[in-house]
Amino acid sequence: MRPFAWLLIVAGVLIIIAGPIYSSVDPRARDRRWFRRAVESGDRERVDRMLVEDVRAAWVVVNPWPIVMAGASVTAFGIVLLARRRPDSSRL
């Protein structure tokens, strides 16, 4: 059980680190897709707003906090497993 708990702790920390990285990289790809769709649709007003006013669709923005909270939860569960006392073998 202890190796599993340590695995959870390490995985949680890696998820916490990956959250902000993912949220900074993925919107660029989403932004390119959104721009390409706007250009292909011929909606000149939407393309102008994107270029001049720096307006983005809501689905382009990725919030890192849900990913960070998921990593913190996995880490916390691993810590709880490590802190749990083992049953006394003499009492069994």
PDB file of N, CA, C and O in Angstrom:
ATOM      1  N   MET A   1       0.818  -1.190   0.000  1.00  0.00           N
ATOM      2  CA  MET A   1       0.000   0.000   0.000  1.00  0.00           C
ATOM      3  C   MET A   1       0.870   1.266   0.000  1.00  0.00           C
ATOM      4  O   MET A   1       0.495   2.283  -0.582  1.00  0.00           O
ATOM      5  N   ARG A   2       2.015   1.192   0.648  1.00  0.00           N
ATOM      6  CA  ARG A   2       2.884   2.360   0.708  1.00  0.00           C
ATOM      7  C   ARG A   2       3.425   2.756  -0.664  1.00  0.00           C
ATOM      8  O   ARG A   2       3.458   3.948  -0.968  1.00  0.00           O
ATOM      9  N   PRO A   3       3.851   1.811  -1.507  1.00  0.00           N
ATOM     10  CA  PRO A   3       4.300   2.228  -2.848  1.00  0.00           C
ATOM     11  C   PRO A   3       3.182   2.882  -3.652  1.00  0.00           C
ATOM     12  O   PRO A   3       3.429   3.817  -4.414  1.00  0.00           O
ATOM     13  N   PHE A   4       1.960   2.397  -3.486  1.00  0.00           N
ATOM     14  CA  PHE A   4       0.823   3.003  -4.173  1.00  0.00           C
ATOM     15  C   PHE A   4       0.592   4.433  -3.688  1.00  0.00           C
ATOM     16  O   PHE A   4       0.289   5.321  -4.485  1.00  0.00           O
ATOM     17  N   ALA A   5       0.734   4.651  -2.386  1.00  0.00           N
ATOM     18  CA  ALA A   5       0.571   5.997  -1.822  1.00  0.00           C
ATOM     19  C   ALA A   5       1.639   6.940  -2.373  1.00  0.00           C
ATOM     20  O   ALA A   5       1.339   8.078  -2.734  1.00  0.00           O
ATOM     21  N   TRP A   6       2.875   6.473  -2.437  1.00  0.00           N
ATOM     22  CA  TRP A   6       3.943   7.316  -2.994  1.00  0.00           C
ATOM     23  C   TRP A   6       3.707   7.587  -4.474  1.00  0.00           C
ATOM     24  O   TRP A   6       3.999   8.678  -4.963  1.00  0.00           O
ATOM     25  N   LEU A   7       3.182   6.597  -5.187  1.00  0.00           N
ATOM     26  CA  LEU A   7       2.850   6.791  -6.594  1.00  0.00           C
ATOM     27  C   LEU A   7       1.785   7.878  -6.746  1.00  0.00           C
ATOM     28  O   LEU A   7       1.878   8.715  -7.644  1.00  0.00           O
ATOM     29  N   LEU A   8       0.783   7.868  -5.881  1.00  0.00           N
ATOM     30  CA  LEU A   8      -0.246   8.899  -5.925  1.00  0.00           C
ATOM     31  C   LEU A   8       0.335  10.281  -5.637  1.00  0.00           C
ATOM     32  O   LEU A   8      -0.030  11.261  -6.289  1.00  0.00           O
ATOM     33  N   ILE A   9       1.229  10.357  -4.670  1.00  0.00           N
ATOM     34  CA  ILE A   9       1.835  11.644  -4.334  1.00  0.00           C
ATOM     35  C   ILE A   9       2.644  12.190  -5.505  1.00  0.00           C
ATOM     36  O   ILE A   9       2.522  13.365  -5.850  1.00  0.00           O
ATOM     37  N   VAL A  10       3.456  11.354  -6.107  1.00  0.00           N
ATOM     38  CA  VAL A  10       4.278  11.791  -7.251  1.00  0.00           C
ATOM     39  C   VAL A  10       3.389  12.157  -8.441  1.00  0.00           C
ATOM     40  O   VAL A  10       3.624  13.167  -9.105  1.00  0.00           O
ATOM     41  N   ALA A  11       2.369  11.338  -8.711  1.00  0.00           N
ATOM     42  CA  ALA A  11       1.465  11.632  -9.827  1.00  0.00           C
ATOM     43  C   ALA A  11       0.722  12.938  -9.593  1.00  0.00           C
ATOM     44  O   ALA A  11       0.533  13.718 -10.525  1.00  0.00           O
ATOM     45  N   GLY A  12       0.299  13.183  -8.360  1.00  0.00           N
ATOM     46  CA  GLY A  12      -0.393  14.432  -8.047  1.00  0.00           C
ATOM     47  C   GLY A  12       0.485  15.645  -8.254  1.00  0.00           C
ATOM     48  O   GLY A  12       0.030  16.656  -8.790  1.00  0.00           O
ATOM     49  N   VAL A  13       1.737  15.562  -7.837  1.00  0.00           N
ATOM     50  CA  VAL A  13       2.661  16.684  -8.025  1.00  0.00           C
ATOM     51  C   VAL A  13       2.907  16.922  -9.517  1.00  0.00           C
ATOM     52  O   VAL A  13       2.984  18.068  -9.959  1.00  0.00           O
ATOM     53  N   LEU A  14       3.030  15.846 -10.287  1.00  0.00           N
ATOM     54  CA  LEU A  14       3.224  16.002 -11.737  1.00  0.00           C
ATOM     55  C   LEU A  14       1.998  16.624 -12.398  1.00  0.00           C
ATOM     56  O   LEU A  14       2.134  17.432 -13.316  1.00  0.00           O
ATOM     57  N   ILE A  15       0.802  16.254 -11.939  1.00  0.00           N
ATOM     58  CA  ILE A  15      -0.419  16.867 -12.470  1.00  0.00           C
ATOM     59  C   ILE A  15      -0.466  18.351 -12.125  1.00  0.00           C
ATOM     60  O   ILE A  15      -0.864  19.172 -12.951  1.00  0.00           O
ATOM     61  N   ILE A  16      -0.058  18.692 -10.903  1.00  0.00           N
ATOM     62  CA  ILE A  16      -0.034  20.106 -10.497  1.00  0.00           C
ATOM     63  C   ILE A  16       0.923  20.900 -11.387  1.00  0.00           C
ATOM     64  O   ILE A  16       0.615  22.026 -11.776  1.00  0.00           O
ATOM     65  N   ILE A  17       2.056  20.334 -11.706  1.00  0.00           N
ATOM     66  CA  ILE A  17       3.030  21.016 -12.569  1.00  0.00           C
ATOM     67  C   ILE A  17       2.506  21.111 -14.005  1.00  0.00           C
ATOM     68  O   ILE A  17       2.711  22.119 -14.681  1.00  0.00           O
ATOM     69  N   ALA A  18       1.833  20.060 -14.463  1.00  0.00           N
ATOM     70  CA  ALA A  18       1.372  20.022 -15.853  1.00  0.00           C
ATOM     71  C   ALA A  18       0.194  20.958 -16.110  1.00  0.00           C
ATOM     72  O   ALA A  18      -0.001  21.387 -17.247  1.00  0.00           O
ATOM     73  N   GLY A  19      -0.586  21.283 -15.103  1.00  0.00           N
ATOM     74  CA  GLY A  19      -1.774  22.124 -15.288  1.00  0.00           C
ATOM     75  C   GLY A  19      -1.486  23.475 -15.925  1.00  0.00           C
ATOM     76  O   GLY A  19      -2.049  23.786 -16.974  1.00  0.00           O
ATOM     77  N   PRO A  20      -0.627  24.282 -15.322  1.00  0.00           N
ATOM     78  CA  PRO A  20      -0.326  25.580 -15.932  1.00  0.00           C
ATOM     79  C   PRO A  20       0.379  25.469 -17.290  1.00  0.00           C
ATOM     80  O   PRO A  20       0.187  26.314 -18.164  1.00  0.00           O
ATOM     81  N   ILE A  21       1.193  24.427 -17.459  1.00  0.00           N
ATOM     82  CA  ILE A  21       1.863  24.247 -18.754  1.00  0.00           C
ATOM     83  C   ILE A  21       0.827  23.958 -19.831  1.00  0.00           C
ATOM     84  O   ILE A  21       0.865  24.550 -20.910  1.00  0.00           O
ATOM     85  N   TYR A  22      -0.101  23.046 -19.539  1.00  0.00           N
ATOM     86  CA  TYR A  22      -1.152  22.713 -20.509  1.00  0.00           C
ATOM     87  C   TYR A  22      -2.020  23.926 -20.820  1.00  0.00           C
ATOM     88  O   TYR A  22      -2.367  24.164 -21.977  1.00  0.00           O
ATOM     89  N   SER A  23      -2.371  24.690 -19.794  1.00  0.00           N
ATOM     90  CA  SER A  23      -3.262  25.829 -20.017  1.00  0.00           C
ATOM     91  C   SER A  23      -2.579  26.969 -20.775  1.00  0.00           C
ATOM     92  O   SER A  23      -3.259  27.842 -21.313  1.00  0.00           O
ATOM     93  N   SER A  24      -1.261  26.971 -20.825  1.00  0.00           N
ATOM     94  CA  SER A  24      -0.580  28.001 -21.615  1.00  0.00           C
ATOM     95  C   SER A  24      -0.296  27.547 -23.034  1.00  0.00           C
ATOM     96  O   SER A  24      -0.164  28.384 -23.927  1.00  0.00           O
ATOM     97  N   VAL A  25      -0.198  26.244 -23.268  1.00  0.00           N
ATOM     98  CA  VAL A  25       0.113  25.723 -24.602  1.00  0.00           C
ATOM     99  C   VAL A  25      -1.153  25.476 -25.415  1.00  0.00           C
ATOM    100  O   VAL A  25      -1.211  25.845 -26.588  1.00  0.00           O
ATOM    101  N   ASP A  26      -2.162  24.860 -24.814  1.00  0.00           N
ATOM    102  CA  ASP A  26      -3.359  24.471 -25.549  1.00  0.00           C
ATOM    103  C   ASP A  26      -4.136  25.653 -26.135  1.00  0.00           C
ATOM    104  O   ASP A  26      -4.637  25.524 -27.252  1.00  0.00           O
ATOM    105  N   PRO A  27      -4.269  26.790 -25.455  1.00  0.00           N
ATOM    106  CA  PRO A  27      -5.024  27.893 -26.059  1.00  0.00           C
ATOM    107  C   PRO A  27      -4.434  28.400 -27.374  1.00  0.00           C
ATOM    108  O   PRO A  27      -5.164  28.911 -28.223  1.00  0.00           O
ATOM    109  N   ARG A  28      -3.134  28.263 -27.546  1.00  0.00           N
ATOM    110  CA  ARG A  28      -2.560  28.702 -28.826  1.00  0.00           C
ATOM    111  C   ARG A  28      -3.096  27.866 -29.976  1.00  0.00           C
ATOM    112  O   ARG A  28      -3.423  28.399 -31.036  1.00  0.00           O
ATOM    113  N   ALA A  29      -3.188  26.548 -29.768  1.00  0.00           N
ATOM    114  CA  ALA A  29      -3.734  25.674 -30.812  1.00  0.00           C
ATOM    115  C   ALA A  29      -5.216  25.951 -31.015  1.00  0.00           C
ATOM    116  O   ALA A  29      -5.694  25.987 -32.149  1.00  0.00           O
ATOM    117  N   ARG A  30      -5.946  26.148 -29.922  1.00  0.00           N
ATOM    118  CA  ARG A  30      -7.363  26.479 -30.037  1.00  0.00           C
ATOM    119  C   ARG A  30      -7.548  27.823 -30.730  1.00  0.00           C
ATOM    120  O   ARG A  30      -8.471  27.990 -31.527  1.00  0.00           O
ATOM    121  N   ASP A  31      -6.683  28.772 -30.434  1.00  0.00           N
ATOM    122  CA  ASP A  31      -6.755  30.097 -31.049  1.00  0.00           C
ATOM    123  C   ASP A  31      -6.537  30.010 -32.564  1.00  0.00           C
ATOM    124  O   ASP A  31      -7.231  30.667 -33.339  1.00  0.00           O
ATOM    125  N   ARG A  32      -5.579  29.201 -32.966  1.00  0.00           N
ATOM    126  CA  ARG A  32      -5.328  29.017 -34.410  1.00  0.00           C
ATOM    127  C   ARG A  32      -6.536  28.391 -35.099  1.00  0.00           C
ATOM    128  O   ARG A  32      -6.921  28.806 -36.192  1.00  0.00           O
ATOM    129  N   ARG A  33      -7.134  27.382 -34.448  1.00  0.00           N
ATOM    130  CA  ARG A  33      -8.324  26.748 -35.026  1.00  0.00           C
ATOM    131  C   ARG A  33      -9.464  27.751 -35.162  1.00  0.00           C
ATOM    132  O   ARG A  33     -10.137  27.796 -36.191  1.00  0.00           O
ATOM    133  N   TRP A  34      -9.682  28.560 -34.115  1.00  0.00           N
ATOM    134  CA  TRP A  34     -10.757  29.549 -34.126  1.00  0.00           C
ATOM    135  C   TRP A  34     -10.524  30.569 -35.228  1.00  0.00           C
ATOM    136  O   TRP A  34     -11.451  30.932 -35.953  1.00  0.00           O
ATOM    137  N   PHE A  35      -9.289  31.028 -35.352  1.00  0.00           N
ATOM    138  CA  PHE A  35      -8.972  32.009 -36.387  1.00  0.00           C
ATOM    139  C   PHE A  35      -9.173  31.406 -37.778  1.00  0.00           C
ATOM    140  O   PHE A  35      -9.728  32.057 -38.663  1.00  0.00           O
ATOM    141  N   ARG A  36      -8.726  30.174 -37.969  1.00  0.00           N
ATOM    142  CA  ARG A  36      -8.886  29.517 -39.279  1.00  0.00           C
ATOM    143  C   ARG A  36     -10.359  29.358 -39.634  1.00  0.00           C
ATOM    144  O   ARG A  36     -10.747  29.569 -40.782  1.00  0.00           O
ATOM    145  N   ARG A  37     -11.182  28.986 -38.652  1.00  0.00           N
ATOM    146  CA  ARG A  37     -12.622  28.862 -38.901  1.00  0.00           C
ATOM    147  C   ARG A  37     -13.242  30.213 -39.242  1.00  0.00           C
ATOM    148  O   ARG A  37     -14.099  30.302 -40.122  1.00  0.00           O
ATOM    149  N   ALA A  38     -12.811  31.256 -38.550  1.00  0.00           N
ATOM    150  CA  ALA A  38     -13.354  32.588 -38.829  1.00  0.00           C
ATOM    151  C   ALA A  38     -12.989  33.041 -40.234  1.00  0.00           C
ATOM    152  O   ALA A  38     -13.812  33.629 -40.936  1.00  0.00           O
ATOM    153  N   VAL A  39     -11.758  32.769 -40.643  1.00  0.00           N
ATOM    154  CA  VAL A  39     -11.323  33.155 -41.987  1.00  0.00           C
ATOM    155  C   VAL A  39     -12.069  32.335 -43.036  1.00  0.00           C
ATOM    156  O   VAL A  39     -12.510  32.880 -44.048  1.00  0.00           O
ATOM    157  N   GLU A  40     -12.212  31.036 -42.804  1.00  0.00           N
ATOM    158  CA  GLU A  40     -12.901  30.170 -43.763  1.00  0.00           C
ATOM    159  C   GLU A  40     -14.380  30.495 -43.888  1.00  0.00           C
ATOM    160  O   GLU A  40     -14.971  30.330 -44.955  1.00  0.00           O
ATOM    161  N   SER A  41     -14.978  30.957 -42.792  1.00  0.00           N
ATOM    162  CA  SER A  41     -16.408  31.276 -42.844  1.00  0.00           C
ATOM    163  C   SER A  41     -16.677  32.587 -43.576  1.00  0.00           C
ATOM    164  O   SER A  41     -17.811  32.858 -43.971  1.00  0.00           O
ATOM    165  N   GLY A  42     -15.646  33.394 -43.755  1.00  0.00           N
ATOM    166  CA  GLY A  42     -15.822  34.672 -44.445  1.00  0.00           C
ATOM    167  C   GLY A  42     -16.374  35.761 -43.551  1.00  0.00           C
ATOM    168  O   GLY A  42     -16.779  36.815 -44.042  1.00  0.00           O
ATOM    169  N   ASP A  43     -16.400  35.530 -42.251  1.00  0.00           N
ATOM    170  CA  ASP A  43     -16.911  36.527 -41.306  1.00  0.00           C
ATOM    171  C   ASP A  43     -15.824  37.557 -41.038  1.00  0.00           C
ATOM    172  O   ASP A  43     -15.027  37.419 -40.110  1.00  0.00           O
ATOM    173  N   ARG A  44     -15.809  38.575 -41.857  1.00  0.00           N
ATOM    174  CA  ARG A  44     -14.757  39.601 -41.799  1.00  0.00           C
ATOM    175  C   ARG A  44     -14.785  40.370 -40.476  1.00  0.00           C
ATOM    176  O   ARG A  44     -13.737  40.751 -39.956  1.00  0.00           O
ATOM    177  N   GLU A  45     -15.974  40.596 -39.938  1.00  0.00           N
ATOM    178  CA  GLU A  45     -16.092  41.356 -38.686  1.00  0.00           C
ATOM    179  C   GLU A  45     -15.441  40.601 -37.525  1.00  0.00           C
ATOM    180  O   GLU A  45     -14.749  41.198 -36.700  1.00  0.00           O
ATOM    181  N   ARG A  46     -15.663  39.304 -37.468  1.00  0.00           N
ATOM    182  CA  ARG A  46     -15.075  38.505 -36.390  1.00  0.00           C
ATOM    183  C   ARG A  46     -13.554  38.464 -36.492  1.00  0.00           C
ATOM    184  O   ARG A  46     -12.862  38.534 -35.476  1.00  0.00           O
ATOM    185  N   VAL A  47     -13.038  38.352 -37.698  1.00  0.00           N
ATOM    186  CA  VAL A  47     -11.586  38.339 -37.896  1.00  0.00           C
ATOM    187  C   VAL A  47     -10.988  39.689 -37.506  1.00  0.00           C
ATOM    188  O   VAL A  47      -9.943  39.738 -36.858  1.00  0.00           O
ATOM    189  N   ASP A  48     -11.642  40.783 -37.894  1.00  0.00           N
ATOM    190  CA  ASP A  48     -11.150  42.116 -37.531  1.00  0.00           C
ATOM    191  C   ASP A  48     -11.156  42.323 -36.022  1.00  0.00           C
ATOM    192  O   ASP A  48     -10.213  42.879 -35.459  1.00  0.00           O
ATOM    193  N   ARG A  49     -12.245  41.862 -35.359  1.00  0.00           N
ATOM    194  CA  ARG A  49     -12.299  42.002 -33.905  1.00  0.00           C
ATOM    195  C   ARG A  49     -11.176  41.222 -33.240  1.00  0.00           C
ATOM    196  O   ARG A  49     -10.595  41.679 -32.257  1.00  0.00           O
ATOM    197  N   MET A  50     -10.871  40.043 -33.777  1.00  0.00           N
ATOM    198  CA  MET A  50      -9.810  39.232 -33.191  1.00  0.00           C
ATOM    199  C   MET A  50      -8.460  39.905 -33.350  1.00  0.00           C
ATOM    200  O   MET A  50      -7.659  39.915 -32.415  1.00  0.00           O
ATOM    201  N   LEU A  51      -8.201  40.461 -34.507  1.00  0.00           N
ATOM    202  CA  LEU A  51      -6.893  41.064 -34.768  1.00  0.00           C
ATOM    203  C   LEU A  51      -6.728  42.420 -34.087  1.00  0.00           C
ATOM    204  O   LEU A  51      -5.672  42.703 -33.522  1.00  0.00           O
ATOM    205  N   VAL A  52      -7.753  43.254 -34.136  1.00  0.00           N
ATOM    206  CA  VAL A  52      -7.630  44.625 -33.625  1.00  0.00           C
ATOM    207  C   VAL A  52      -7.869  44.690 -32.119  1.00  0.00           C
ATOM    208  O   VAL A  52      -7.075  45.280 -31.386  1.00  0.00           O
ATOM    209  N   GLU A  53      -8.967  44.080 -31.658  1.00  0.00           N
ATOM    210  CA  GLU A  53      -9.366  44.223 -30.256  1.00  0.00           C
ATOM    211  C   GLU A  53      -8.856  43.079 -29.377  1.00  0.00           C
ATOM    212  O   GLU A  53      -9.052  43.105 -28.162  1.00  0.00           O
ATOM    213  N   ASP A  54      -8.216  42.093 -29.963  1.00  0.00           N
ATOM    214  CA  ASP A  54      -7.709  40.936 -29.230  1.00  0.00           C
ATOM    215  C   ASP A  54      -8.832  40.209 -28.486  1.00  0.00           C
ATOM    216  O   ASP A  54      -8.677  39.831 -27.325  1.00  0.00           O
ATOM    217  N   VAL A  55      -9.965  40.018 -29.170  1.00  0.00           N
ATOM    218  CA  VAL A  55     -11.128  39.330 -28.614  1.00  0.00           C
ATOM    219  C   VAL A  55     -11.022  37.852 -28.962  1.00  0.00           C
ATOM    220  O   VAL A  55     -10.689  37.491 -30.091  1.00  0.00           O
ATOM    221  N   ARG A  56     -11.310  36.993 -27.972  1.00  0.00           N
ATOM    222  CA  ARG A  56     -11.251  35.556 -28.176  1.00  0.00           C
ATOM    223  C   ARG A  56     -12.577  34.917 -27.771  1.00  0.00           C
ATOM    224  O   ARG A  56     -13.316  35.462 -26.952  1.00  0.00           O
ATOM    225  N   ALA A  57     -12.866  33.763 -28.351  1.00  0.00           N
ATOM    226  CA  ALA A  57     -14.044  33.001 -27.943  1.00  0.00           C
ATOM    227  C   ALA A  57     -13.785  32.399 -26.560  1.00  0.00           C
ATOM    228  O   ALA A  57     -12.634  32.186 -26.177  1.00  0.00           O
ATOM    229  N   ALA A  58     -14.850  32.128 -25.821  1.00  0.00           N
ATOM    230  CA  ALA A  58     -14.698  31.618 -24.452  1.00  0.00           C
ATOM    231  C   ALA A  58     -14.053  30.242 -24.428  1.00  0.00           C
ATOM    232  O   ALA A  58     -13.325  29.929 -23.486  1.00  0.00           O
ATOM    233  N   TRP A  59     -14.297  29.413 -25.431  1.00  0.00           N
ATOM    234  CA  TRP A  59     -13.749  28.061 -25.419  1.00  0.00           C
ATOM    235  C   TRP A  59     -12.258  28.025 -25.720  1.00  0.00           C
ATOM    236  O   TRP A  59     -11.625  26.975 -25.603  1.00  0.00           O
ATOM    237  N   VAL A  60     -11.696  29.160 -26.106  1.00  0.00           N
ATOM    238  CA  VAL A  60     -10.257  29.219 -26.402  1.00  0.00           C
ATOM    239  C   VAL A  60      -9.439  29.261 -25.109  1.00  0.00           C
ATOM    240  O   VAL A  60      -8.324  28.741 -25.064  1.00  0.00           O
ATOM    241  N   VAL A  61      -9.983  29.870 -24.072  1.00  0.00           N
ATOM    242  CA  VAL A  61      -9.260  30.061 -22.814  1.00  0.00           C
ATOM    243  C   VAL A  61      -9.352  28.792 -21.964  1.00  0.00           C
ATOM    244  O   VAL A  61     -10.439  28.240 -21.789  1.00  0.00           O
ATOM    245  N   VAL A  62      -8.219  28.331 -21.437  1.00  0.00           N
ATOM    246  CA  VAL A  62      -8.185  27.144 -20.573  1.00  0.00           C
ATOM    247  C   VAL A  62      -7.758  27.586 -19.179  1.00  0.00           C
ATOM    248  O   VAL A  62      -6.689  28.170 -18.998  1.00  0.00           O
ATOM    249  N   ASN A  63      -8.604  27.300 -18.201  1.00  0.00           N
ATOM    250  CA  ASN A  63      -8.325  27.659 -16.816  1.00  0.00           C
ATOM    251  C   ASN A  63      -7.467  26.552 -16.181  1.00  0.00           C
ATOM    252  O   ASN A  63      -7.860  25.386 -16.219  1.00  0.00           O
ATOM    253  N   PRO A  64      -6.314  26.886 -15.602  1.00  0.00           N
ATOM    254  CA  PRO A  64      -5.457  25.835 -15.030  1.00  0.00           C
ATOM    255  C   PRO A  64      -5.915  25.338 -13.661  1.00  0.00           C
ATOM    256  O   PRO A  64      -5.471  24.277 -13.222  1.00  0.00           O
ATOM    257  N   TRP A  65      -6.786  26.071 -12.978  1.00  0.00           N
ATOM    258  CA  TRP A  65      -7.102  25.725 -11.589  1.00  0.00           C
ATOM    259  C   TRP A  65      -7.806  24.390 -11.406  1.00  0.00           C
ATOM    260  O   TRP A  65      -7.507  23.702 -10.430  1.00  0.00           O
ATOM    261  N   PRO A  66      -8.723  23.974 -12.280  1.00  0.00           N
ATOM    262  CA  PRO A  66      -9.291  22.625 -12.078  1.00  0.00           C
ATOM    263  C   PRO A  66      -8.236  21.518 -12.172  1.00  0.00           C
ATOM    264  O   PRO A  66      -8.311  20.525 -11.449  1.00  0.00           O
ATOM    265  N   ILE A  67      -7.266  21.688 -13.050  1.00  0.00           N
ATOM    266  CA  ILE A  67      -6.201  20.689 -13.178  1.00  0.00           C
ATOM    267  C   ILE A  67      -5.329  20.687 -11.920  1.00  0.00           C
ATOM    268  O   ILE A  67      -4.961  19.626 -11.415  1.00  0.00           O
ATOM    269  N   VAL A  68      -5.005  21.869 -11.425  1.00  0.00           N
ATOM    270  CA  VAL A  68      -4.183  21.988 -10.213  1.00  0.00           C
ATOM    271  C   VAL A  68      -4.916  21.386  -9.013  1.00  0.00           C
ATOM    272  O   VAL A  68      -4.305  20.698  -8.195  1.00  0.00           O
ATOM    273  N   MET A  69      -6.218  21.641  -8.908  1.00  0.00           N
ATOM    274  CA  MET A  69      -6.988  21.094  -7.782  1.00  0.00           C
ATOM    275  C   MET A  69      -7.089  19.565  -7.873  1.00  0.00           C
ATOM    276  O   MET A  69      -7.065  18.881  -6.849  1.00  0.00           O
ATOM    277  N   ALA A  70      -7.200  19.033  -9.082  1.00  0.00           N
ATOM    278  CA  ALA A  70      -7.222  17.573  -9.237  1.00  0.00           C
ATOM    279  C   ALA A  70      -5.892  16.970  -8.783  1.00  0.00           C
ATOM    280  O   ALA A  70      -5.875  15.941  -8.109  1.00  0.00           O
ATOM    281  N   GLY A  71      -4.785  17.606  -9.149  1.00  0.00           N
ATOM    282  CA  GLY A  71      -3.473  17.129  -8.709  1.00  0.00           C
ATOM    283  C   GLY A  71      -3.311  17.214  -7.201  1.00  0.00           C
ATOM    284  O   GLY A  71      -2.737  16.319  -6.580  1.00  0.00           O
ATOM    285  N   ALA A  72      -3.820  18.294  -6.611  1.00  0.00           N
ATOM    286  CA  ALA A  72      -3.751  18.439  -5.154  1.00  0.00           C
ATOM    287  C   ALA A  72      -4.588  17.364  -4.459  1.00  0.00           C
ATOM    288  O   ALA A  72      -4.203  16.854  -3.407  1.00  0.00           O
ATOM    289  N   SER A  73      -5.720  17.026  -5.046  1.00  0.00           N
ATOM    290  CA  SER A  73      -6.573  15.976  -4.459  1.00  0.00           C
ATOM    291  C   SER A  73      -5.898  14.615  -4.523  1.00  0.00           C
ATOM    292  O   SER A  73      -5.957  13.850  -3.561  1.00  0.00           O
ATOM    293  N   VAL A  74      -5.261  14.307  -5.639  1.00  0.00           N
ATOM    294  CA  VAL A  74      -4.556  13.030  -5.768  1.00  0.00           C
ATOM    295  C   VAL A  74      -3.406  12.969  -4.762  1.00  0.00           C
ATOM    296  O   VAL A  74      -3.192  11.942  -4.118  1.00  0.00           O
ATOM    297  N   THR A  75      -2.669  14.075  -4.631  1.00  0.00           N
ATOM    298  CA  THR A  75      -1.577  14.129  -3.667  1.00  0.00           C
ATOM    299  C   THR A  75      -2.093  13.979  -2.236  1.00  0.00           C
ATOM    300  O   THR A  75      -1.500  13.261  -1.431  1.00  0.00           O
ATOM    301  N   ALA A  76      -3.190  14.653  -1.923  1.00  0.00           N
ATOM    302  CA  ALA A  76      -3.757  14.570  -0.574  1.00  0.00           C
ATOM    303  C   ALA A  76      -4.211  13.147  -0.253  1.00  0.00           C
ATOM    304  O   ALA A  76      -4.035  12.679   0.871  1.00  0.00           O
ATOM    305  N   PHE A  77      -4.794  12.459  -1.236  1.00  0.00           N
ATOM    306  CA  PHE A  77      -5.212  11.080  -1.002  1.00  0.00           C
ATOM    307  C   PHE A  77      -4.001  10.186  -0.742  1.00  0.00           C
ATOM    308  O   PHE A  77      -4.063   9.293   0.103  1.00  0.00           O
ATOM    309  N   GLY A  78      -2.908  10.416  -1.455  1.00  0.00           N
ATOM    310  CA  GLY A  78      -1.687   9.660  -1.208  1.00  0.00           C
ATOM    311  C   GLY A  78      -1.136   9.914   0.181  1.00  0.00           C
ATOM    312  O   GLY A  78      -0.650   8.993   0.837  1.00  0.00           O
ATOM    313  N   ILE A  79      -1.207  11.151   0.632  1.00  0.00           N
ATOM    314  CA  ILE A  79      -0.739  11.494   1.981  1.00  0.00           C
ATOM    315  C   ILE A  79      -1.609  10.821   3.040  1.00  0.00           C
ATOM    316  O   ILE A  79      -1.102  10.330   4.049  1.00  0.00           O
ATOM    317  N   VAL A  80      -2.923  10.803   2.803  1.00  0.00           N
ATOM    318  CA  VAL A  80      -3.831  10.136   3.747  1.00  0.00           C
ATOM    319  C   VAL A  80      -3.504   8.646   3.822  1.00  0.00           C
ATOM    320  O   VAL A  80      -3.505   8.066   4.908  1.00  0.00           O
ATOM    321  N   LEU A  81      -3.227   8.027   2.683  1.00  0.00           N
ATOM    322  CA  LEU A  81      -2.859   6.608   2.701  1.00  0.00           C
ATOM    323  C   LEU A  81      -1.552   6.375   3.453  1.00  0.00           C
ATOM    324  O   LEU A  81      -1.410   5.371   4.150  1.00  0.00           O
ATOM    325  N   LEU A  82      -0.605   7.287   3.319  1.00  0.00           N
ATOM    326  CA  LEU A  82       0.655   7.142   4.056  1.00  0.00           C
ATOM    327  C   LEU A  82       0.461   7.358   5.555  1.00  0.00           C
ATOM    328  O   LEU A  82       1.122   6.709   6.365  1.00  0.00           O
ATOM    329  N   ALA A  83      -0.434   8.260   5.923  1.00  0.00           N
ATOM    330  CA  ALA A  83      -0.626   8.596   7.333  1.00  0.00           C
ATOM    331  C   ALA A  83      -1.485   7.567   8.070  1.00  0.00           C
ATOM    332  O   ALA A  83      -1.501   7.539   9.300  1.00  0.00           O
ATOM    333  N   ARG A  84      -2.181   6.742   7.337  1.00  0.00           N
ATOM    334  CA  ARG A  84      -3.054   5.752   7.950  1.00  0.00           C
ATOM    335  C   ARG A  84      -2.216   4.738   8.729  1.00  0.00           C
ATOM    336  O   ARG A  84      -1.202   4.240   8.240  1.00  0.00           O
ATOM    337  N   ARG A  85      -2.657   4.450   9.930  1.00  0.00           N
ATOM    338  CA  ARG A  85      -1.915   3.496  10.766  1.00  0.00           C
ATOM    339  C   ARG A  85      -2.224   2.070  10.333  1.00  0.00           C
ATOM    340  O   ARG A  85      -3.339   1.737   9.932  1.00  0.00           O
ATOM    341  N   ARG A  86      -1.196   1.251  10.431  1.00  0.00           N
ATOM    342  CA  ARG A  86      -1.369  -0.167  10.133  1.00  0.00           C
ATOM    343  C   ARG A  86      -1.977  -0.847  11.348  1.00  0.00           C
ATOM    344  O   ARG A  86      -1.675  -0.475  12.481  1.00  0.00           O
ATOM    345  N   PRO A  87      -2.828  -1.836  11.126  1.00  0.00           N
ATOM    346  CA  PRO A  87      -3.399  -2.552  12.281  1.00  0.00           C
ATOM    347  C   PRO A  87      -2.310  -3.334  13.021  1.00  0.00           C
ATOM    348  O   PRO A  87      -1.369  -3.847  12.415  1.00  0.00           O
ATOM    349  N   ASP A  88      -2.464  -3.411  14.335  1.00  0.00           N
ATOM    350  CA  ASP A  88      -1.525  -4.169  15.158  1.00  0.00           C
ATOM    351  C   ASP A  88      -1.632  -5.648  14.823  1.00  0.00           C
ATOM    352  O   ASP A  88      -2.713  -6.231  14.903  1.00  0.00           O
ATOM    353  N   SER A  89      -0.520  -6.250  14.450  1.00  0.00           N
ATOM    354  CA  SER A  89      -0.547  -7.676  14.121  1.00  0.00           C
ATOM    355  C   SER A  89      -0.675  -8.546  15.373  1.00  0.00           C
ATOM    356  O   SER A  89      -1.103  -9.696  15.277  1.00  0.00           O
ATOM    357  N   SER A  90      -0.311  -8.016  16.547  1.00  0.00           N
ATOM    358  CA  SER A  90      -0.404  -8.773  17.786  1.00  0.00           C
ATOM    359  C   SER A  90      -1.855  -8.888  18.273  1.00  0.00           C
ATOM    360  O   SER A  90      -2.198  -9.817  19.004  1.00  0.00           O
ATOM    361  N   ARG A  91      -2.687  -7.952  17.867  1.00  0.00           N
ATOM    362  CA  ARG A  91      -4.074  -7.954  18.295  1.00  0.00           C
ATOM    363  C   ARG A  91      -4.944  -8.858  17.431  1.00  0.00           C
ATOM    364  O   ARG A  91      -6.070  -9.180  17.810  1.00  0.00           O
ATOM    365  N   LEU A  92      -4.446  -9.259  16.308  1.00  0.00           N
ATOM    366  CA  LEU A  92      -5.231 -10.109  15.415  1.00  0.00           C
ATOM    367  C   LEU A  92      -5.119 -11.493  15.869  1.00  0.00           C
ATOM    368  O   LEU A  92      -5.703 -12.391  15.263  1.00  0.00           O
TER     369      LEU A  92
END
